[in-house]
Amino acid sequence: MSPTRPGKGTFPRYRYLAAVSAEAVGGGMYVPVSLLYFHRVAGLPLGQVGGALTVAALVGLVVSPFFGALVDRLGARSVVAAGFAVRAVGFVCYPFVHQWWQLLAAATLVAVGDRSFQASIQALISELAQGAERQRMIATQSSLRNAGFGVGGLLASLALAADADWAYHAVVLGSGAGLALAAVLIAGLPSGRVPATATTTEADGKAAGGYGAVLRDRPYLGLTLATVPLAFCYSSLSVILPVYTTQTLHASASLPGLLFTVNTVLVALAQVPVNSWTSRWRRTRVAAMGGVVFAAAFLGFAALSALDGGVVLVSGLLLTTVLYTGGELLHSPSSGALSTDAAPDALRGRYLAVYYLSWSVAKAAAPALFTTLLAVSANLTWLLLAGGVLIGSLAMLRLEPRLPAHAVRPAPEPGSAEPSGAEAAGEPAGTAPGAAAPPTRRTRRS
């Protein structure tokens, strides 16, 4: 058993959580200045800035499968630390950008490092924890990262109040410093790779055909495709809502920032308690429940167009944003743990690279897709989103019997004597619906 597995101390996990918090603070600092920095400080036209950032993002998207193979070959710790370090170098290069090609080179470093994050960080969690503890770490990470983004945004706002070039430089270099600290903390973790066994060796991973094995795993590909409409939900608050509230509802321009803050604070405060409440349920059903709540929120946003404005409209937007956040709280940790546990150890990096490609595509396509739909009809945009997430949630439920049982419902943590809700109902934890029960009710699967 690896030294970072449960029962061998929690210090590596705290070090890991400190690292992702530092990364989030750095990322939160950069968000308010992403386009303005190069326009104001470097003097580049906004069109050139947007074009360079788009090209850099596409390069990151193309190379993202490469990081899945690296995770399987080198281990997640090395890939995560390297990704953070590459992003830090990109940010340190930003103050030296004066021409378009320089921006493209530096932004590509940041984008490539960023694309390595999702698959490698989930694989690293799988090396640090297992079973129900893995989902708890994902929830804690989500809470801390939201808090970190909030702190980073606040620090950036305080610095930018000076309205001077040095303040913009300080924000960008502060972002790089946060990522550098995260890289050092991750690099200092002990190796948590799963020990080689007769069934999970590097040779077995290669013999399985690499990405070919992932593409032959139809249930996992189904899970990936079912996640696409749900992944679009996470861009709606930042892309659709600001345009909808100001241009369709004619609300104050400051309101989208308030709604985003409400979402961030709620996730930071409530993610861990909500995960504790739902952790014994089947992950497919919790994630699907999150999709249903998302759909209800989107219908609520559409219904607000019938209001004339004033306090009632603002209250409705706040309540609907809280409902949207409820969908995020349900879907995020359960879907992350499900996709991680459904992947075999030897090929987990490649599996997660494919799974998070759906998120990358959604993030890249959301601005163009949503702005096109908004030009046609704001309500149509919300209705299509609601229909899409309901289809994705239904597909996830239909996939449940075909996914690994231990991924759908994790085994209880070692030493836990409490029966799960399924055991209380007569269905042993860790078995798929209709599967044969183990010899005793206390049998657990790791």
C-alpha positions in Angstrom: 0.0 0.0 0.0 1.3 3.4 -0.9 2.3 5.8 1.9 -0.4 8.2 0.8 -3.2 5.7 1.0 -5.9 5.9 3.7 -4.6 4.7 7.1 -1.0 6.0 6.4 -1.5 9.6 7.5 -3.3 12.6 6.2 -0.4 15.0 5.8 0.0 14.4 2.0 -3.7 15.1 1.5 -3.4 18.4 3.4 -0.3 19.3 1.3 -2.3 18.5 -1.8 -5.2 20.6 -0.7 -2.9 23.5 0.1 -1.4 23.2 -3.4 -4.8 23.4 -5.2 -5.8 26.3 -2.9 -2.6 28.2 -4.0 -3.4 27.4 -7.6 -6.9 28.7 -7.2 -5.8 32.0 -5.6 -3.4 32.5 -8.5 -6.0 31.7 -11.1 -8.6 33.9 -9.4 -6.2 36.9 -9.5 -5.8 36.5 -13.3 -9.5 36.3 -14.2 -10.3 40.0 -13.9 -7.3 41.1 -16.1 -7.2 38.3 -18.7 -8.0 40.5 -21.7 -7.4 43.9 -20.3 -3.8 43.2 -19.3 -2.5 42.8 -22.9 -4.6 45.6 -24.2 -3.6 48.1 -21.6 -0.1 47.2 -20.7 1.2 45.6 -23.9 -0.8 48.0 -26.1 -2.2 45.2 -28.3 -5.6 45.5 -30.0 -8.4 43.5 -28.3 -8.9 41.6 -31.6 -5.3 40.4 -31.6 -5.5 39.5 -27.9 -8.7 37.5 -28.4 -7.3 35.7 -31.5 -4.0 34.7 -29.7 -5.8 33.4 -26.7 -8.2 31.4 -28.9 -5.4 29.8 -30.9 -3.5 29.0 -27.6 -6.7 27.4 -26.2 -7.1 25.2 -29.3 -3.4 24.1 -29.1 -4.0 23.1 -25.5 -7.1 21.2 -26.5 -5.3 19.3 -29.2 -2.4 18.2 -27.0 -4.6 17.3 -23.9 -4.7 13.5 -24.8 -0.9 13.5 -24.6 -1.1 14.2 -20.9 -3.3 11.2 -20.2 -0.6 9.0 -21.6 2.0 10.8 -19.5 -0.1 10.2 -16.3 -0.1 6.5 -17.0 3.6 6.4 -17.8 5.1 8.8 -15.2 2.4 9.1 -12.5 -0.1 11.9 -11.8 2.1 13.7 -9.3 4.8 14.5 -11.9 2.3 15.7 -14.5 0.4 17.9 -12.1 3.6 19.5 -10.8 4.9 20.0 -14.3 1.6 21.5 -15.5 1.5 24.0 -12.6 5.2 24.9 -13.3 4.6 25.5 -17.1 1.6 27.8 -16.3 3.8 29.7 -13.8 6.5 30.2 -16.5 3.8 31.5 -18.9 2.6 34.1 -16.4 6.2 35.2 -15.6 6.6 35.7 -19.4 3.5 38.0 -19.7 5.2 41.2 -18.6 7.7 40.8 -21.4 5.0 40.5 -24.1 4.9 43.4 -26.6 4.0 41.7 -29.9 1.3 39.3 -31.0 3.7 36.4 -31.5 5.1 36.8 -28.0 1.6 36.8 -26.6 0.8 33.6 -28.5 3.9 31.9 -27.2 3.3 32.8 -23.6 -0.4 32.1 -23.7 0.2 28.7 -25.3 2.4 27.7 -22.3 -0.4 28.7 -20.0 -3.1 26.9 -22.1 -1.0 23.7 -22.4 -0.4 23.7 -18.6 -4.1 24.4 -18.0 -5.2 21.5 -20.2 -3.1 19.1 -18.3 -5.0 19.9 -15.1 -8.3 18.1 -15.1 -7.2 14.5 -16.0 -4.0 14.6 -14.0 -5.5 16.2 -10.9 -8.3 13.6 -10.8 -5.8 10.8 -11.2 -3.7 12.3 -8.4 -6.7 12.2 -6.1 -7.1 8.5 -7.0 -3.5 8.0 -5.8 -4.1 9.8 -2.5 -7.5 8.3 -1.6 -9.9 5.5 -2.4 -13.5 4.6 -2.0 -15.8 7.1 -0.3 -12.7 9.2 0.8 -11.9 9.9 -2.8 -15.2 11.6 -3.4 -14.8 13.6 -0.1 -11.5 14.9 -1.3 -13.1 16.0 -4.6 -15.7 17.9 -2.7 -13.2 19.5 -0.4 -11.1 20.4 -3.4 -14.1 22.0 -5.0 -14.9 24.0 -1.9 -11.3 25.2 -1.4 -10.8 26.1 -5.1 -14.0 28.3 -5.1 -12.8 30.0 -1.9 -9.4 30.5 -3.5 -10.8 32.0 -6.7 -12.8 34.4 -4.5 -9.7 35.4 -2.5 -7.7 35.8 -5.7 -10.3 38.0 -7.3 -10.5 40.2 -4.2 -6.7 40.6 -4.2 -6.7 41.5 -7.8 -9.5 44.1 -7.3 -7.5 45.7 -4.4 -4.3 45.9 -6.6 -6.1 47.2 -9.7 -7.7 50.0 -7.6 -4.3 51.7 -8.1 -5.1 51.9 -11.9 -1.4 51.7 -12.8 0.7 49.4 -15.0 2.6 48.2 -12.0 -0.6 46.9 -10.4 -1.4 44.9 -13.5 2.1 43.4 -13.5 1.7 42.6 -9.8 -1.5 40.7 -10.4 0.0 38.6 -13.3 3.2 37.9 -11.3 1.1 37.0 -8.3 -0.8 34.5 -10.4 2.5 33.0 -11.4 3.7 32.9 -7.8 0.6 31.0 -6.7 1.1 28.4 -9.4 4.8 28.1 -8.6 4.0 27.4 -4.9 1.4 24.8 -6.0 4.0 23.1 -8.2 6.5 22.9 -5.3 3.9 21.5 -2.9 2.8 18.8 -5.4 6.4 17.9 -6.3 7.0 17.3 -2.6 4.3 14.7 -2.3 5.4 11.1 -1.9 4.6 8.9 -4.8 1.1 7.5 -4.6 1.0 5.3 -7.7 -0.8 2.1 -7.4 1.7 -0.7 -6.8 2.2 -3.1 -9.7 0.2 -6.3 -9.4 -0.7 -9.2 -11.7 -3.6 -7.2 -13.0 -2.4 -3.6 -12.9 1.1 -3.3 -14.4 2.6 -0.9 -16.9 2.9 -3.8 -19.3 -0.7 -4.6 -18.9 -1.6 -1.0 -19.7 0.4 -1.0 -22.9 -1.0 -4.4 -23.9 -4.5 -3.1 -23.4 -4.0 -0.9 -26.4 -3.6 2.6 -24.8 -6.3 4.9 -26.1 -7.7 2.1 -28.2 -8.8 0.4 -24.9 -10.7 3.6 -23.9 -12.4 3.9 -27.3 -13.5 0.2 -27.0 -15.0 0.8 -23.6 -18.5 1.8 -24.7 -20.0 2.4 -21.2 -17.2 4.9 -20.4 -17.6 6.6 -23.8 -21.3 6.8 -23.1 -20.6 8.4 -19.7 -18.4 10.9 -21.5 -21.0 11.8 -24.1 -23.7 12.0 -21.4 -21.6 14.6 -19.6 -21.3 17.0 -22.6 -24.6 18.8 -22.0 -24.0 18.9 -18.3 -20.5 20.4 -18.9 -22.2 23.3 -20.8 -24.0 24.2 -17.6 -20.8 25.3 -15.9 -20.3 28.0 -18.5 -23.8 29.4 -18.4 -23.3 31.5 -15.3 -20.3 33.4 -16.7 -21.4 33.5 -20.4 -25.2 33.6 -20.6 -26.2 35.3 -17.4 -24.4 38.6 -17.7 -25.9 39.2 -21.2 -29.3 38.0 -20.1 -29.6 40.1 -17.0 -28.4 43.3 -18.5 -29.8 43.1 -22.1 -32.9 41.0 -21.7 -34.0 41.7 -18.2 -32.5 45.3 -18.2 -31.1 44.8 -14.7 -28.1 46.6 -13.2 -24.7 45.9 -14.7 -23.3 45.0 -11.3 -25.9 42.2 -10.7 -24.0 39.5 -12.6 -21.0 40.0 -10.4 -23.2 39.6 -7.3 -24.8 36.4 -8.6 -21.4 34.9 -9.4 -20.2 35.8 -5.9 -23.3 34.1 -4.4 -22.5 31.0 -6.4 -18.8 31.0 -5.4 -19.5 31.5 -1.7 -22.2 28.9 -1.6 -20.0 26.2 -3.2 -17.2 27.1 -0.9 -19.4 26.7 2.2 -21.8 24.0 1.2 -19.9 21.5 -1.0 -18.5 19.4 1.8 -21.7 19.1 3.8 -23.8 18.3 0.7 -21.2 15.6 -0.3 -21.4 14.1 3.2 -25.2 13.9 2.8 -25.1 12.2 -0.6 -21.9 10.2 -0.4 -23.7 6.9 0.3 -26.1 7.2 -2.6 -25.3 5.9 -6.1 -23.1 8.4 -7.9 -25.0 8.1 -11.1 -28.2 9.1 -9.4 -26.7 12.0 -7.5 -25.2 13.4 -10.7 -28.5 12.9 -12.6 -30.3 14.6 -9.7 -27.9 17.5 -10.1 -28.8 17.7 -13.8 -32.5 17.9 -12.9 -31.8 20.7 -10.5 -29.8 22.5 -13.3 -32.8 22.1 -15.6 -35.2 23.6 -13.1 -32.8 26.5 -12.6 -32.6 27.2 -16.4 -36.4 27.1 -16.6 -36.5 29.5 -13.7 -34.2 31.9 -15.5 -36.4 31.8 -18.5 -39.5 32.5 -16.5 -37.9 35.6 -15.0 -38.3 37.4 -18.4 -42.0 37.7 -17.6 -41.2 40.0 -14.6 -41.1 43.8 -15.0 -38.1 44.4 -12.8 -37.4 45.8 -9.4 -37.0 43.9 -6.1 -39.0 41.0 -7.3 -36.7 40.4 -10.3 -33.6 40.7 -8.2 -35.0 38.3 -5.6 -35.9 35.9 -8.4 -32.4 36.0 -9.9 -30.8 35.4 -6.5 -33.1 32.4 -5.7 -32.6 30.9 -9.2 -28.8 31.3 -8.8 -29.1 29.4 -5.5 -31.0 26.7 -7.3 -28.4 26.5 -10.0 -25.7 26.2 -7.3 -27.6 23.3 -5.8 -27.3 21.5 -9.2 -23.5 22.1 -9.1 -23.2 20.9 -5.5 -24.9 17.6 -6.4 -23.3 17.0 -9.8 -19.7 18.1 -9.5 -18.2 15.7 -6.8 -20.3 12.7 -7.8 -19.5 12.9 -11.5 -15.8 13.5 -10.8 -15.6 10.4 -8.5 -17.7 8.3 -10.9 -15.4 9.1 -13.9 -12.3 8.4 -11.9 -13.4 5.1 -10.3 -14.8 3.8 -13.6 -11.3 4.0 -15.1 -8.9 1.1 -14.6 -5.7 1.9 -12.7 -3.3 1.1 -15.5 -5.0 3.4 -18.0 -6.6 6.0 -15.6 -4.7 8.9 -17.2 -5.9 8.1 -20.7 -9.5 7.4 -19.5 -9.7 10.7 -17.7 -8.1 12.6 -20.6 -10.9 11.3 -22.8 -13.6 12.1 -20.2 -12.4 15.7 -19.6 -12.1 16.3 -23.3 -15.9 16.6 -23.1 -15.5 19.5 -20.6 -12.8 21.1 -22.7 -14.9 21.0 -25.8 -17.9 22.5 -23.9 -15.7 25.2 -22.4 -14.3 26.1 -25.9 -17.6 26.0 -27.7 -19.8 27.7 -25.1 -19.0 31.4 -25.9 -19.7 31.1 -29.6 -22.7 28.7 -29.2 -24.3 30.7 -26.4 -23.9 34.1 -28.0 -25.4 32.8 -31.3 -28.4 31.4 -29.5 -28.8 34.5 -27.4 -29.0 36.5 -30.7 -32.0 34.4 -31.7 -33.8 34.1 -28.3 -32.7 34.2 -24.7 -35.5 31.9 -23.6 -34.7 29.4 -26.3 -31.2 29.3 -25.0 -32.4 28.4 -21.5 -34.9 25.9 -22.8 -32.3 24.1 -24.9 -29.9 24.0 -22.0 -32.6 22.5 -19.8 -33.5 19.9 -22.4 -29.9 19.0 -22.9 -29.1 18.3 -19.3 -32.3 16.2 -18.9 -31.2 14.1 -21.8 -27.7 13.8 -20.3 -29.1 12.8 -16.9 -31.4 10.2 -18.4 -28.5 8.7 -20.4 -26.4 8.5 -17.2 -29.1 6.6 -15.4 -29.4 4.2 -18.3 -25.7 3.6 -18.2 -25.7 2.7 -14.5 -26.0 -1.1 -14.8 -23.1 -1.1 -17.3 -20.6 0.9 -15.3 -18.3 -0.8 -12.6 -20.2 -1.4 -9.4 -17.5 0.1 -7.2 -17.6 3.3 -9.3 -21.4 3.7 -9.0 -21.3 3.2 -5.3 -18.0 3.2 -3.4 -17.2 0.7 -0.7 -17.4 2.0 2.9 -14.2 3.4 4.3 -12.0 0.9 6.2 -13.1 0.6 9.8 -16.6 1.9 9.1 -19.2 -0.3 10.8 -22.2 1.7 9.6 -24.3 0.1 6.9 -25.0 2.2 3.9 -28.5 3.2 2.9 -28.4 0.3 0.3 -27.4 -2.2 2.9 -30.2 -1.1 5.1 -32.5 -1.8 2.2 -31.1 -5.2 1.7 -28.7 -4.4 -1.2 -25.0 -4.8 -0.3 -22.9 -1.7 -1.0 -20.6 -2.0 -4.0 -22.9 -4.3 -6.1 -24.6 -3.3 -9.2 -28.4 -3.6 -9.4 -29.3 -7.3 -9.8 -25.7 -8.5 -9.2 -25.0 -11.4 -6.9 -24.4 -10.5 -3.3 -21.1 -11.3 -1.6 -21.0 -14.1 1.0 -21.6 -11.8 4.0 -23.0 -8.3 4.5 -19.7 -7.1 5.8 -17.7 -7.9 2.7 -16.2 -4.8 1.2 -14.5 -4.0 -2.1 -11.7 -1.6 -2.3 
